[in-house]
Amino acid sequence: MEHLELSVPACRVTALVGRSGAGKSTLVDLITGFLTPSAGQIRIDDTPLTPERMDAWRKCISYVPQEPLLLNGTVRENILRFHPELTEEQLIRALQRAQAWDFVQRLPQGMDTFVGDRGVRLSGGERQRIVLARALASDPALLVLDEATASLDYENEYLIRQVLRNLDKHITVLLIAHRISTIRSADHVIVVENGKIQQQGSFAELLAQPDSYLARMLEME
């Protein structure tokens, strides 16, 4: 990637879109500090992301991958293992924020239900919402969703979109997505092509351009 210049609006949802291999994940790695640019700067709130600030910045980030990673334990353990300081009230709030509390209450032992190896006893959407609750439990400044809705059915994708709509306004969301329905949730859209920023703007602005990537996506869907 070279000659990149972009801004991710704070406290908003930004979608990164583009073909597979276009550079979306690389761009996320640069923003989160897991890759260091050979030239130029990454700035957080107009402050350069220097090596001495890296650890503090990474502690402000929560990451949700496409494939949810769960321990062979209970729902409670899958969150408290990473956030042992949470109170019962905070644990429930994290599940509520992730649209997971309703289904967790219906499980045989509620939060103390074993989910099985890799969460095999839960559906894909339920697993993803537990992982999302774990990510939100730390109250991150930046939440990265890396194709987190790609393998979900439309009902569970809708619930994840509801989570994005209801997030606290101090959380910045970076969303890698390939579905128009998910991208609609974004306030700002960045189109990446061959390691470069091709287009950026609101969903409506980009969709209105006949030759835009979003317009072509809509035609194919």
N, C-alpha and C positions, 0 to 999 in steps of 0.2 A: 504494500500500500504506500502511496506517495501523494504529496500535494493535497492533503486532507485539510479541510477547514469547515468545522461545524460546531454548533452549539446544541446542547441537550437542555431544554428548559427545565428549571428546577420546579419540583412539586407538581409535575405534569406527567402524563403518560406519553412516551415517545416510542414509536414502532420502527424497527429496522427491518426493511424488506428487501428482497432481491433473490436471484437464483441461488441454488446451492453452489457453494464455492466462490460466491461473489466477494466475500470478505467480512460478512456480518459478525461472525464469532471473533475474528481478529480485531475488529473495531471494539467489540465489548471488552476483549482482553486488554486493549490499550486504555480504555476508560477506567477499568477496574484496577489497573496497575499491575496486571500479571504479564504484560509486555511493556517494554520501555521503548519509546520512539527514538530512532537514531538521530533525528533532528526535530526541532520544534518543541512544543510544550503541551502537556495536558494540564488544564487549570480547573480547579474545583472552587466554585464561588470566587473566581478571579484570583485564586491563590495557586501558584505553580505546584504541581504534584512532584515534590522532590523526594529523594530516597528516605530522608529522615521523617517525612510525613506519611510514608507508604503504609506502615503498620496501622496507624490510626485510621487512615482512609479505608483500608480493607475491613476493619472492624465495623465500619458503618454500612457494609454491603451484605445483603442476603441474596442467595442464588437458588433458583428453582430450575432444574434441568428438564429435558423432555421425558426422560425415564425416571420416575420417582424412586428414590433410594430409601427403603425402610429397613429397620433392624428387625430381627426375629424376637419381638417383645410385644408389649402392650402399646396401645395408642399413647398412654401417658408416658411410658418410657421413651417412645420415639421422639417426644418433644423435650422431656426433662433431661435426657442424656446430653443434650446440647445446650440446654438452658436450665441448669439445676436450681437456679435462684428463683424461679417463677413460683408465685403463690398459686393456690387453687383458683382464685378469681382471675389471675392473669392467664393461666392456662386455658380456662374456659373462654376468656375473651379472645385469645388467639384463635381458637377453634371457631368461634362465632365470626370473626373477621374473615376467615377463610371459607365461610359457608359450609363448615364441616360439623358444627355442633349438633344440628338436628339429626343427622344420620348416626353420629357417635352415640347419642343418647339412646338410639334404638338398638344398638349392639347388645349382645347377651349380658356382658358385664360393663357396659358403658366404656369409659376411658380405660378400664382395666381388662378389656378384651384383648387377647393375643391376636396379632394380625398375621402371624405365620412368616415363614422365610420370604423376604422381599415383599411382604404385605400380600401374600397370595390369597388370603381369606377376604380381601377387600376387592372391590372393582377398581378398574384403572382410574376412574374419576375420583373415587374415595381416597385412593392412595395419593393422588396428586394434591388433593385438598388437605390431607394430613401434612404433606411436605410443605405446602404453602403456609399452613398454620405455624409450622416450625420456623419458616423463614420470617414470618411476621412477628413471632414471639419476641424477637430481639429489637423490635421497633426500628427497623433500618432507615437510614437516610436514602439509600439507593436499593431498589429491589429489581433484580434482573430475572426475567422469565425467558429462558432459552428454549423456544418452541414448546412451551409447557402445555399448550392446548392441542398440539399437532395430532396426537393419537387419541384424543377424547371424542366421544360422541357429542352431538350438538347440545344435548341437555346439560352435560357437565361443562362443556365449553361456555354455555350461557351462564352457569354459576360462577365460573372464573371471571367472566366479564363483569358480573355483578360485584365481585370482590374489587375489581379495578375501579368501578364507579364509586364504591363506598369507602375507599381508602382514605386515611387521614391526609389532609392537604400538605403535610410536611414531607411526605414520601415521594421521591422521584422514581418513576418506573421506566425501565428500559426493556422493551418487549421485542423479541425476535419472533416473527410470525409469518405464516404463509397463507392463512385464511383471511379473506376479505372481512368476514364477520368479526374476527378478532381484531383486525387492523382498525376497524371502525371505532373501537374503544379508545383509540389514541388521540391525543390532542395535537400531536406533531408526528409527521412521517418522514423518514429518511430512506431514500432508495439508494442501495449500494450496487454497483456494477463494476466488475473487473478491478476491485480494490479501490474504486473511486466513488465519490458522492455524485450521483447523477442528478438527483432531484431531492428537494426537501420543502416541506410546507404542511398545511393542514390536509386532512383526508379529502375534504371537499375541493380544495384548490388543485390537488394533484389529479383527482378523479375527473375534473373538468377539462383537463388537457387530453385531447383525443389520442395522442401518441404516448401517453404516460404509461408507466409500468402498472399502476393500479387500474387504469382503463383496460389494459390487455388482460389483467387478472380477472376483472369482472366479466369480460367477454367469455373467458374460458370456463368460468363457474356457471 
